[in-house]
Amino acid sequence: MEIMDNILLLLFAGHDTSRSVLSSVMKYLGNLPEVYEQVLKEQLEISQGKEAGELLQWEDVQKMKYSWNVASEVMRLSPPVGGAYRNAIKD
């Protein structure tokens, strides 16, 4: 039973957190056109450096600094998992 619970937890967490973050990113990009324009500009710059049909490489992902900052800020404002609180051990 415990193994089954852990597997279901991993499946749920892997699916719902990704879906939640992607939905939130789309919502914020729709509400903030200036941020959307910056993300689009960054993505177009990266894609223009690629040949037709060439896949993204790790180096390309590392160039997505603004996009990553947007995703991080969205996760800060709208955490994908609710109810995960931590107590401070020290101030």
C-alpha positions in Angstrom: 0.0 0.0 0.0 2.8 2.4 0.9 4.6 1.7 -2.4 1.4 2.3 -4.3 0.8 5.6 -2.5 4.3 6.8 -3.2 4.0 6.0 -6.9 0.6 7.8 -7.1 2.1 10.7 -5.3 5.0 11.0 -7.8 2.6 10.7 -10.8 0.3 13.3 -9.3 3.1 15.7 -8.4 4.9 15.3 -11.8 1.7 16.0 -13.8 -0.2 18.5 -11.8 2.7 20.7 -10.8 3.9 21.0 -14.4 0.4 21.7 -15.6 -0.2 24.3 -12.9 3.0 26.2 -13.6 2.5 26.2 -17.4 -1.1 27.5 -16.9 0.1 30.2 -14.5 2.9 31.3 -16.9 0.4 31.6 -19.7 -2.0 33.6 -17.5 0.8 36.0 -16.4 2.1 36.4 -20.0 -1.4 37.2 -21.2 -1.8 39.8 -18.5 1.6 41.4 -18.9 2.3 42.1 -22.6 5.6 43.8 -22.0 6.9 40.6 -20.2 5.5 38.5 -23.1 7.4 40.6 -25.6 10.7 40.1 -23.8 10.2 36.3 -23.5 9.2 36.1 -27.2 12.2 38.2 -28.2 14.6 35.9 -26.2 13.0 32.8 -27.7 13.2 34.1 -31.2 16.9 35.1 -30.8 17.6 31.5 -29.7 15.6 29.9 -32.5 17.2 32.1 -35.2 20.6 30.7 -34.2 19.3 27.1 -35.0 19.1 25.3 -38.4 15.6 24.2 -39.6 14.6 21.1 -37.7 17.5 21.4 -35.2 16.5 20.6 -31.6 17.3 22.6 -28.6 20.6 21.8 -26.8 21.5 22.4 -23.1 23.5 25.5 -24.1 20.3 26.9 -25.7 18.3 26.4 -22.5 21.1 28.1 -20.5 20.6 31.2 -22.7 17.0 31.5 -21.5 17.8 33.7 -18.5 14.8 36.1 -18.8 12.4 33.2 -19.5 13.7 31.3 -16.4 13.3 34.5 -14.3 9.7 34.8 -15.5 9.0 31.1 -14.6 10.7 31.5 -11.2 8.7 34.6 -10.4 5.4 32.9 -11.5 6.2 30.0 -9.2 6.9 32.5 -6.3 3.6 34.3 -6.9 1.5 31.2 -7.5 3.2 28.1 -6.0 2.3 25.0 -7.9 1.7 23.0 -4.7 -0.4 24.6 -2.0 -0.1 24.0 1.6 3.7 23.4 1.7 4.7 25.6 4.6 8.0 25.6 6.4 8.8 26.9 9.9 11.9 29.0 10.3 14.4 27.4 12.6 16.1 30.7 13.1 15.2 34.4 12.3 
